[in-house]
């Protein structure tokens, strides 16, 4: 799931927090990975380390079973090569230890944190990826990260993802977060699962490199497998990007594609590299629950599309994906009806109300255009809901036979890719409160005794959203 400037495709995904805490965001792939010997973790099954000198077993108490928030300690100078190679530390909030809070990477299904850096050489326009390691506070890496070689004037963006509810950035020094332009929301109203460092500067530099002809972003490519459904993908041939409503969900960009390896005996983590996988005994693959992961790992291969990739500096320059690369591609090939972060996304609500300033803050960190009459025609709250219903529903209905042949990213959610995406549309409709705009949920799911979506039917009737009379 990684590579330099090739073509790419689609997909977006996000399970509501309540569901995410059960099935996690750590989609332990049932599909094979590029690393042999990796044990696939069943989604929703936390990995509990056995007693060892380096990682004692977690205590069982009411805190660990109910806690949904964690702190992540950001190392000093995180935008430098040394800072990138310094592990981030996951721990509990308000002075709780990892064991007391459950904020351990061995519990990544519920409370795992993931960090991803994308790097631009402004002199050449070259892009690269490096996934800084996250460890449980008090443990050492299973394999010490190597210090990457980055250009002297490199512009770095760092994206954070979390499988719980709220992840709070904590600087290793009093000035760490300010020096690295780290943003996690507004005072008293953080984004929640996502946060950023230096995103605005990075995307400004990317756009400058594009204007100067140094950075040439590839075309998303084409797929001969997509059946036209009357949406924005007019010919039915274009590979979707994250801003296509055909694959969007309640948030157009909410998590990273970073992956880690877990030693299940010690609870220690390592970067997901070919070397580390070969030198660890029975490592387990951890990753976050993200739209980009759905798009890059599941939908792209099915449709014969290739993600936008860049060399992974931690893994001998093997092509790698990232959230930032997906946003660069989506911006360069933005559909006419574009799914930008909407104001009714829970991560940008403030006290349950729309907040344009907070929404723009989030968008800026991903290179998305701020709210305006021109930019927001498709992504006003009511129009975002309408487009999900009127564009994604017929896309899923038209391509259901193909999608049903593909593996589900989360077996505890959907039996195959079709029912997984149908469940995502169903959940997004609810979490975005689309019913407030006089819309009807277009998905009907059939679940088995374990609650897994095993079949779906779609109402493809065109619907028109009406502004909520309360204006909220």
N, C-alpha and C positions, 0 to 999 in steps of 0.2 A: 504494500500500500504506500509506495513512496517513489518519487522520480522527478527529473528536471522538467523542462517545459513541454510537456506533452498535452494531449487533449484531455477533456474530463467530462464528468457528468454531474449528477444530481443527488439531491436528497436532503431532506431535513427532518430532524427528529427531536422530540423532547417529550418526556413523560412528566406529568405533574409531579410536584414534590412528594405528595403523599404516596403516589405510585412509585416514584423514584426511590423512596426510602425502603420500599419492599423489594423491588426487583433490582434496585441499584442503578448505577450508571456504569458500573463496571461490566460491560458486556463481555463476559468471558466467551470468546468466540467458540462456537461449536465447529466452525469451519477450520480448516488447517491454516497454519501460519507459515511464514517463511523460515521459521526456526524449528528444526526437528527437535524432538525431545520435550517440547513444552506441553505441560498438562493443561487441558482445557477445563476451566472452572465453570460449573453449572451456574447460570445466572440466578442470583438470589441466594446463593449458598456462601456465606462468609467463610473465609479461610482462617481457621484458628491455629496459631502456631503451637506446637507442642513444647513442653518445658525444655529450656536450653540455657546455657550460660549467657548467651547474648540477648535472649528475648524471653522473659518469663511470661507465662500465660496471663491473659487479661483477667482482671477480677470481674465477677458477675454481680452486677447490682442494678438498681433501678436507673441510675444515671446512664449507664452504657446502653440500656434497652430503650431509653426515651430520648436521649440527646440527638439533635439533628444539626448542630452547628460546631464548627471547629476553627482554630487559628492556624495560619500557616506563617512560619517565620521566614521572611525574605532575607537572604544573605546580603552582606555589604557589597556594594558595587555590582549589582546583578546584571548590568548591561555590558560588563567587561568579560573577557575570556575567563579570567579567574572566578568571577562571580557566577558565570554560567556553570562552571564545573563544581561549584560549592553546593552541596545538597540543601534543599529546602526542608524545613522540619514541620511535621504535622503534630499538633497537640490540641488539648482541650481549651475551651474558653474559660475566662474568669478564674485562672489558676488551676483548673483541673488537669490532672495528668492524662496522658494518652489512655492508660488503663481505666481510669475513672470515667472518662468521657466516651470511650469507644473510638476516639480519633486515632486510629492506627491503620497503617496501610494493609495490614493483614485483614482488616475489616473494610477493605476498599469498596466492596459491593455497596455498602451503605454510606460510608464516610470517607472514601478515598479522594485525594486531591491530586491534580495533574497540572504540570507546568510545561509550556512549549514556547520556544524562542524561534523567531524567523529573522534572518539577518540579511541586510542589503549592503553590498559594496557600492557606494554612490559613484565611485570612479568608473566602474565598469557595468553597473546594472545587474551584476550577478547576485542571485539569491541562494541562501542555504538555510538549513534547519538544524536545530539542536534542542533536544528535550532535556532540560535540567532535571535531575533526579529529586524525588520527594521521598524522605525517609520518616519513619516514626521517630519523634523526639526521644533521644536516649539510646538509639540504635545506630550502628554504623552501616554504610552501604555494603551489600553483599559483594559488590565489586566497585572499587573506587573509580569515579568518573574521570575520564581523561580531559585535559584542558584543550578546548578546540582552538584551532588557528583561525582567527578572524582578521579582516583587514583593519589597519590602524584607525581608519575613520568610519568604521562600520556603524550603520544605524540599525539598532536592534529593537524589536518589539517582543514583549513577553505576555502571553495569554495564560489565564488560569481557568481551570475547570474543577468542578466539585460534584460529588455524588450525593451530598446531603442537601441541606437547605441554604444556610449562610456560611460562607467562608470569609473569615476576617484576616486581612493582611496585617502582619506585625513586622516592623523593621528590626533587623538585627542590631542596628544602631539608631539613635534618635533621628538621623537625617536620611536613612536609607530610602524610605518611600518617596520623600520629596525629591531627593537627588535623582532618582530613576523615573520621575514623573508617573508614579503609580497611582491608579485610580480605581476605587472600588464602589463608587456611588457618591451620594451626597451625605452630609453630616446627618446622622440619625436615620438614613434611608439608603442602605447599601444595595447593590445589584442582587447579591445573593450567591448564586452558583458561579458566576463569572466575575472576573476582574482583570485589570490590565496594567502594564507598565510601558510607557513611551509609545503608545499606539499612534497618537496624533503625529508625532515627529516622523515615525516610520512611514506612514501612508503619505504624508506630504513628500517625503523623499522618494517614495516609489512613483508617485505621480510626476514628479520632476524628472526622474530617470526615464519614464515613458515619453514625456514631452520631448526630451533631448534625444530620443531614439536609442538610448543605452539599454533599456529594458523592453523587450518585445514579448508581450504576453501571448501565449498560443491561443488558437481558436478552441472552443470547447469540443469541437469535433462533431461527428454525425453518427447516428445509429439507425440502422435499417430495421430495427426490431420494434420501434415505437409506433403504435397505432395512433393516428391523429384523433384528437378528441374535441377539437373546437376551441382549445385554449390558446395561450400565447405561443406555444410551439407550433406554429402554423403548418409546417410541412410534415410534422411528426418525425422529422429526422434529426433535429438538433439534440445534442446531449445536454441535459438540463444542468444548470448551475444552482448554487444554494439560494439564489434569489428568484428562482422559478416557483410560482405558486403550485405547480404540479407536485412539488416535493417539499414545500414549506410546511412549518407547523407553527406552534404558538410563539416561537421566537426564531427569527431568521438566522441568528448566530449566537449559540449559547454555550459551546463547549469546545474542547480541543481534541486533536487526534493523537495526542501523546500516549505512549504505551510503556509499561514497566514490567519487569520480571520479578516475581515474588518467590523467595525461598520459604516454602510452607512450614519447614521445621523451625526456622529461626525468626520468621516475620521480617527478615531483611529484604530490601529491594535493590534492584540494579537497573540500569538503562537497558532497553530492549535492543540488544545488538546480537549479531551472529556469534561473535566471540563469547559474550556473556552467556548466551543460551547454551553454547557447547560446553561451557565450563561450570555450569551450575547443575546440581542434581535435581531433576524433576521440577524445574521452574514453572510457575504459573503466570499466565499472561493477564495483566490488568489494564483496563483502559476505561475512559469515561464514556458517558452516554451522550453522544453528540450527533447533530445533523450531518456534520462533515464526515463522521465515521460511517454513518448509514450510506451517504452518497458515495464516498471513496471506496469503501470496502465491499459493499453489497450491490448497490444499483449500477455502478459503473461496469463491473465485470459482467453483469447480466445483460446490459445493453451494448456491450462491446465498446465501451468508452474508457478513457484513461484519465485519471486525476491530474491536476497541475501539480508537479513535484519539483523538488530541488534536492541537492546533495545533503545527506545527513552527516554532519560533521562528527557525530559520535560513533558512526557505523561505517567507516571507510567510504564515505560519500555515496552509499547506496541511496537511490532516489527515495524521497520521503514526502509525505503530505503534511499540511498544517492548516490550522484555521485561517491564518493570514493569507496563505496561498489561495485558499478557496475564495476568500473575499477579494483578492486581487483579480482572480479570473472572473468572478461574478461582476465586478465593477467594469472590467474591460469588455465583457459580453453581456451586459445587463439587459434582461428582457424588457420589452415595452411596458408590460405590466409587472412591476418589480416588487418583490416582497422584502421591504426594508423592516427593521425592527419597529413594531407598532407600539403606540402608546398604551395599549391594553395588555401588552406583555407584562407579566407579573414582576419581572426584574426591573422594570422602569416605572412601575406605579409608585406613588408616594402616599402612604397612608390609605391605600386603596383607591386613590384618585389619579387621573391622568396628570402627567408632569412633563411638559414639553422640554424643559431644560434638562431634566434627567435623561429623557429619551435621546436628546441630541448629544449629551455627554457620552452615552453608550455608543451611539452611532459613530461619533468621531473617532473613537478608539479602534474602529473596524473599517475606517475609510468610507463610511456610508454618508450620503448627503443629509444635511440637517432638515428638519421639518420646514416645509414651505408649501404654498399652493401647488407649485409645479412638481416638487419632489414627492409629495404625499398623496397624489391622486389615487394611487392604488393601495396605500398603506395607512390611510386614516383608519381608526379603529373599526368603523362600520364597513369600509371598503375592504379592509384586510379580511374580515370575516366573510364578506360576500365573495371575494375572490377565492378564498379557500373552498367555499361551497361550490361555486360555479366553475372553477377551473380544475381543482384537484379531484373532485368527485368523478367527473366524466373521464379524467385521465386514468384513475384507478379502475373504473368500470370497463373502459375500453381495453386496458392492458392486464386485466385480472388473470387471464390464463397464463400469460408469461410470468407475472409476478408470483403466482402460486407455485411455480416450479422452483423458486429460489429459496434459500435458507433464511430463516428469521434471524435477525440480530439478537433477539431475546426470546428463547423458547418459552419462558414463563409468561410472555405477553401475547405472542402470536405464533401459530403453528407454522407459518411460512411468511415470506416477505409481504405478500398481499394482506394477510390478516394483521400483520404487525403494523403496516402503514395505515390500514383502515382504523386500527385502534388508535394510532397517533392522531389521525384526523378527528376521530370521535372525542378524544381527550382534549385536543386543542380547541375544538368548538366550545367545550364546556369551560375550560380554563380562561379563554378569552371572553367569556360571557357573551357569546355571539347571539344567544337567544334574546338579549336586550334589544337587538336591532331587528326584531321581528323575523328572524331567520329560524329555520327548522333544521335540526341535526340530520344530515343526509345519510348517515351510516347506521345500519342495524347490524349488531354483532351477535353471533352465536358462540357461546362459551361452553367449555366442558366443565366437569366437576371441579377441576383445579383452577378455574377462572381464566384459562387460556382461550383466546379468540381462535376459533377453528373454522369459522365461515363468516362471510360478510355480504350484505346486500346494499345497494346504493340507489338512492333517489336522485336521479340526474336532472330533475326539473330545475329550470333556471329560477333563481330567487333574487329578490331585490331587497337590499338592506334599507331600513329606515332609521334615522337618527333617534337615539333614545331621548324621549322628552325631557328627562332630567339633565341631559347634557353631560353626563358622566361616562 
